[in-house]
Amino acid sequence: MTKFIFVTGGVVSGLGKGITSASLGMLMKARGFRTTNIKIDPYLNYDAGTMNPYQHGEVFVLDDGGEVDLDLGNYERFLDTSLSFDHNITTGKVYSSVIEKERKGEYLGATVQVIPHITNEIKERIRRIARDYDVVIVEIGGTVGDIEGMPFLEAARQMQLEEGRENVAFVHVTYVPKLKVVGEQKTKPTQHSVKELRSLGIQPDAIVARSEEPLEESARRKISLFTNVPEEAVISAYDVEDTYEVPLMLEKEGLARYLVKRLGLPEREPDLEKWREMVEKYKNLDREVEIAVVGKYVKLADSYLSIKEALKHSSVANDVKVKIRWIEAEDVEREGVKLLEGVDGIIVPGGFGARGSEGKIMAIRYARENDIPFLGICFGFQLTVVEFARNVLGLKGAHSTEIDPQTPYPVVDLMPEQRDLDRLGGTMRLGAYPVHIKPNTLAKRLYGREVVYERHRHRWEVNPDYVEKFEEAGLVFSGIAGDDERRMEILELPDHSYFVATQFHPEFKSRPMRPAPVFRGLVEAAKKKRYQ
């Protein structure tokens, strides 16, 4: 029988349910169980694709083209796996499916209701994923008490009844504040949160108590008493320096061990040696490089979460810690490139729309003219082409037609199949596509392969009419799309210490033990710049 672990949250959002779920998945996988994670997002959007990064953090893209919540990125990194679009269940998906079935007459004249039709759809989607796994961890987004989350909690309650209590467990992540005035940890928010959960028919099996400092024993006893959870299942999840420490902390606290026993799984010791080595190595790096990320959503660091993580992975691979200097592209427009002085590398990431585009172009020019290691991603790749056209080829007014539809030199243009679309959601070039890498290039040295599969999310691309002009001026397109040779995928400048840009998003496939090659190369070049 497949075992299900539902992870819920209480008191406030943003406590780290995603990292807790990812860590739990990783601990189960480390014990040899076939494990996967599912994320439930109770919002009405069909997917995360049209959501502003300021509201919801980055949109993570999967191999199959699914645009999903950033927690699926955490799952992929912690479990070192690739997930599918079906691993993200949203209210929009569930209701769309139920209404479609109703229109087709599949409910045979029944009055379609939240119970049983919506809850049955939710359970069916979870079970469809679960077929191939021993353990499935289902994170229910939001907090207990949110009206949007009610059908999902009800579906989870029903699953415990249908699958048997021995096959379904509940982990509740809650907040334990410490008031400076009193000087002690307060358990009342946790008590109220669990009371709310129990009123919905769910008794948590374990409490993960999030706090700034380790949980005091008196607080642990009190939580156990008032929530009817054994003391050994009240888990202290205090703040740590780095999220990759969380699985080790939860293992030390005994969370996975308790759940293995609770679900009747065979008890095994987890293989965490390599993970532990990676965490220790990262914590003990004594040399540092500074890399600027010039973006348009930098006020919310989660907007570029995968870039931040890819730099972390590359830190370990290069024995040097990356300090990120977050720079708002509009600030570069106002204050100039002096904001970039002293950095060892520059990244211009993806994004949509005109805001901040000129600041990004200024940053790209600064990197090119001062031989600062540089990586452009997606929109950053396109603006690198624009900068080169303007300042090397002398094509005054060159631009992307996304920003300036009337540009005299449309060096970046809308992909042919993107014209005349009347829907924004799910219509871009999305997911993993083959990229052919040319021999004797930096890209070939970085990847070591002739064909790689990388994840895309874009509508515009380099206009093939200008490619010859660029190459005559020294720009090398070292990666070309495997499905259409007119599409440029990677560019580089051979006479530069490190100047690379990619149409795809390499950060989405970066893993703690296997950093994305172009990020690893950037950090290596930044290290050389500073220390050689």
N, C-alpha and C positions, 0 to 999 in steps of 0.2 A: 504493500500500500504506500502511496505517496503521502508524505507528511507535509502539512501546511503550517507555516508560522506567519501570523498576521501581526504587523507592527503598526500600532496606532500612536497618536500624539495628543498631549493635553497641555492645558494652561496657555501656552503661546506657540506660535509657529516659529520655524527657523531654529529649532533646538538641535537639529542634527539627526532626525529620523533617517534621512537618506544614508548618512555615513554609518549609523548604527545598523541599518538593514544590509548595507554593502559589507560591513565588517562581519556580521553574522553569517552572511552567505559565504564569505571567504573562509571563516572558521569551519563551516560545515564541509566545504570543498576540501579544505586541508585535512579533514578526517576521512577523505576518500568517498564521500557521498556525492552522487550526481546532483548538483545544486544549481538553481537559477533564481533570479529575482524578478518580481513584477512590481511596477509602480502604478498605483491608482491615483489619478488626478481628478478631483471632483468638479473641476471647472467645466463650463458648457462648451468651450472650444472643442472642435473635433480633435485637433492636435496643437502642439506648441508653435507651429510654423508662423502664424501671423501675430504672435505676441511680442510686445516691446521688451527688449532685454532689461530695460529699467524696471519693469514690473515683475519679471519672472526669471531674470538671469538669462544665461545663454540658451539658445536653441541647439540641442545636441542632435547630430545627424547620424543615422545608423547605415549599415551596409545596404539594406534594402530600400533606403530612401526615406525611412520614417523620420519625421521631425518631432522630437520628443523632449520631455523634461530633462533637465541637467542631471538629475539623480541617476538616470540610466548610464550616463557617462561615469559616475562613481561606481556603479555596478560593474561596468565593463573593465574599469581599471583595477578594481579590487579582486574580481574573479578571473581576470585575464581571459575574457570571453567576448563573443560578439552576440548581441541580442537582436531581436526582431521588433518590428513596429507593433506586433501583438503583445509585446511585453509592457506596453504603456496603454492602460485602459482609462478612458476619459468618459465623463458624463455625456459629452457630445457623441462619441462613438456608440455608446450604449443606447441612447435614445434614438439616434439615427437608425440603428439596426432594428429596434423594436417597432418604430413607426413604419419602416420599410416592410417588415413582416406583416404588420397590420394592414397596410395598403394592398398587399398581395393576397390577403385573406387567410394567412397561415394560422390565425388564432380562432378560426371557425366560429366567428360571430360573438366571441367572448368580449366582455367589457375589459379593455386593456388597462391595467393598473400597475402601480409601483410594485405592489406585492400581488401576484407572483411574477408578473412578466418582466419587469425591470430587474428584480433580484435574480430571476432565473437566467437572464442574459448575462449578468455579471458573473454568476457562478460558472456558466458554460464557458465563458472566455477564460476564466482562471484554470478550469479543468483541461481545456484544450492545450494550454501551455504545459500543464503538469504531467501529461502522459509519459514523457521521456525522462522524468527526474525522480530522485529519491526524496529530495527536500525542495520545497518551493517557499520562498519568503515573499510575502505580499505586503508592501508598504501602502497604507492608506493615507493619502495626503491630507493636509489641513489638520484641524484639531477636533477632538470629540465635542459635540455640541453644535458644530457648523451644520446648517440646514442642508448644504450640498452633499455632505458626507453621509447622511443618514441611510440612504439606500445601500451603500457599500458596507456600512457596519452591520446592517440587517442581513445582507447576503453572507457576510462572514459568520454571523451568529448561526444562520441556517446551515452553513457548511459544517460547523462543529457538530450539529445535531445529525446531519446526514452522513458525514464521513466517520463519525465516532469521536468521542473526546480524546481517545488515545492517539488520534491522527491529526488533531488541530490544536495548536497552542496560540496564546495571545501574549504579545510583549507590548507594554505600554511605556512610552518615553515621556517623561514629565520633568518639570522644572522645580528645583529646590533652591529658592533664593536665600541669600544671607543678608539680613538687614544690618547695616553698619551701626545703627542706633542701638540695636539689641545685642548684636554680636553672636547670634546663633542662627543655624539653618532652620528655615520654616517649612514644615511639612503640610500645612493646611491647603495650599494650592493643589498638591498631589492628592490629598484626601478628597477634595471636591471633584477633581478630574476623574478619579476612579469611581466615585459615587455616580457621576454622570454616565460613565461607561457601563456600570452595573445596572443602571436604570434601563439600559438598552438590551439587557440580557447577556452581557459579556463580562465574565470574571477574568481579569488578567492573571496569567500564570507567572509573569515576571515583570518587575518594574525597573526600568533603566532611569535612574535619577540623575538628571543633568545638573551640574553645579560647577561653580568656579573652582572650588577646592574639594578634596576627597570628602565623601559623605561621613559625617560623624556617626559613631555607633548609636548614640541616643536617637538620632534622626532615623537611622536604619530600623531600629526596633519599633519606633513609633509608626513609620510607614507600614511595616509588616503587620502590626497590630490592627491598624485602622483600615487596611486594604485587603486583609485576609490572604496575604501572600507570604510564603515562608521567608525568613530572614536571608537564607542563602540565595533567594531569588530576587532580593532587592539589590540591584547592581549599582555601584558607584561609578558614574561616567563623568569625571571631572575634566576641566579644560586641559588640553595638552598642547605642546608646541606645534605639533604637526598631525594632520588627520590620519596619516599612515600609522601612527602609534595606537589608534583606537582599537584595531583588532587585538593587539597585544594586551592592551588594558582590559578589554572585555574578557579575554581568555584568562587573564590573571584573576579576574573577579568571578570567573566560573559560569558565565552566562550560557555558552554553548554546551558545556558539560551538563548543566542543569536541564537544558532543553532536550539533549540527547536522551537523558534518563526519563524525563517527563513523557517523551514521545515513543519510548520503547525501542530506540535505535541501538545498534551494537556500539558499545563504548570503545573508542579508539583514541590514541594520542594524535594530535594534529601535527603535521609537518610544517613548521613555521620558521625553520632555520634560515632560509634565504631571505624571507621577509624581514626577520629580525636583523640580519646583517645589513640589509638595505636601509632600514630605519636608523640603525646605529651609525652607519657610514654618513648618512645625510646630517644627522645631529652633530657629528664631530668634524664636519668640513671646516677648515680654518681659513682657507683663502676665499676671496669673494670677487665677483664681477658684477657690474651694474648694467642692466639692460632696460632701455626705455620702451614702453608700450604706448604708442601714440594712437589713441582711439577716440571714439565719440560717446562711449558709455562708461568711462573709467570711474565715475563716481560710485558705481556699483561693481565691485571687483568680480562678483559672480557672473557678470556679463562676459567675462573672458576666462572663465574657470578652467577650461581645457588647456588654454595657452599657459596659464599659471602652472598647471600640473605638468605639462610637457616640459617646461623649463626646470621644474623640480626633478623630473626623471633624468633630464640632461645634466643636472648638477651632479647627481650621483655618478653618472657615466664618465664625467670629466673631472671628478675630484675637486670641484669648485662650486661654492654656493652662489646662486643667482639672486641678487637683490633687484627687485623690479621698481623702476621709476615710472609711475603712472602719470601720463601727460595727456591732458584734454587737447584734442586737435584744434579746437577753436581758440585755445590759449596760445597755441603756436602762431595762429593767424594774427592775434592781437599783440603778442609780446615778442615774436620772432624765435629764431632757432637757438637763441642763447639758453632756452629751457633744456636743450639737449647737450649742452657742454659737459664734458667729463664722462659721458657714458661710454661703455665698452661695446655696446651693440644696440641696434634699434629694430623694433618690430612694428610694422604697420598692419594691423589685423583687418578682418572683414568688417562689413557694415553696409547699410543701404542709405541712399539719399545724399543730398548735396551738403548737408551740414557738416562742417569740419573737413571737407575734401581738400580745400586749398592748403590747410594746415598739414594734412598728411603728405601732400605733394612737396611742401617745403621740407618736411622731415626726410623724405626720400632723397631729395636733391642734396640735402646736407650730408646724408650717409654716403651717397655716390661720390660727391666732390671731395669729401674728407677721408675717404677709404675707411669708413666705420662699418664693421660687420653688420649686415642687414638681411632681414627676412620680411618679405611682403606676402600676405595671405589673402586670397580671393579678391575683394575690392582693393586690397593693398597691392596685389599683382597687377590689377587693371590700372591703378593710379601710377604704378611704376612705369608702365608703358606710356601713359600720358606725359609723365615728367620727362622721360627720355625723348619723346616726340617733340616736346616744346623746347627743351634746353640743349639737346644734342643735334637733333635733326633740324631745329629751327622752324618747326611748324607752329607758328604763333596761333594761339586759340585752339590748339588740339585738345580734345576732351573725349569723354565717354558720352554717348547719346543719352545715357541715363540721367546725367547732370545737365547737359546742354544739347538738346535735340537739334539745335541749329548750328552746331560747331562746323567750321569749314573743313576740319580734319577729324572725322569720326574714327579715331584709332581703336576705340572700344565701342562695339555696337551690339544691339539686341540679337540674341540667337534667332535664326530664322523660325524655328518652331515655337518661339515665345511671342510672336506677333499675333495680334487679334485675340488674345486670351481675355475672357471675361471674369475669370476667377483667380484670386491670388494664392489661396491655400493649396499646397501640395502640387503646384504646377511648375516649379523650377526644375533645373537639372539637378536631381537629388540622388544621393547615395554613391556607392562604390562603382567606379568605372576604371577600365584599364588605361594605364599611361605607359607609352613606349619611351624608353630613355635612350638617348643617343650615346654611342661609344665615345670614349676620350673626353668626357665632360665631368664637371664637378658633381653633377647629379648622379652620374654612373658610379663615381667613387663613393658617394654617400650611401646610395642604395645597394650597390653591388649586384644589381639585377637589371635585366633588360626590360622586364614588364613588372609594374607594380599596380596594385589596386588601391585607389585613394578615394575618400569621400568628398562629394561636391555639394554645393548649395549656391547656385547662381543663375541669373538670366542673361547677363551680358558676357561677352568674350572678346578677345583680341580680333580686330577686323583683319581677315586674311589678306586683304588687298594691300596692307602696309607691312606685312611680315618681311618681305625681301628688302625693303628700305631699312628696316631695323637691323637686319643681319649684316647688311653692307656697312652699317655704322658701328658694328662690333658687338651688338647685343646677340646673345646666343639663346635660341629656344631649344633647350636641351631635353624637354619632355613634350611629347605630342600625344593627343588622345588616341587610344587604340580603336575607338569606334568611329572616328572621323579625323582623318589626317590634317584637315584644315583648322582643327582646334588646337591652340597652343596651351600647354599645361604647366611647363616650368621654364623660367628664364634665368639667365645668369650672365655676369660680366667676368670674362676670364682674366682680365688685367686687374681685378679687384681682389683684396684679401678674402672677402666673403660677401658676395652680393647675389642673393637668390630670392626668387619670388615664385609662388605656386598658385595656380587657379583653384586648386582644391584646398581642403582644410586638413593638413597633416596632423594637427593637434588631436583630432578625434580618434586616431588610432594609436596614440602614444600610450605606453604602459610603463609602470614603475620599473620593471626589469628590462624593458625594450623601448627606449625612447624613440620618438619619431626622428628619422635620420636627418632631416633638415634642421630640426631644433638642436639635435646633438652637435651638428656641424657648426651652428651659430654660436653655441656656448664654447665650443672648442676654439673657434676663431676669436671670440671675445677674451678668452683666457690668454691666448697668444698675444693679443694686443696689449693686455695689461702686464703680463709677466715676462715677456721676451723682448 
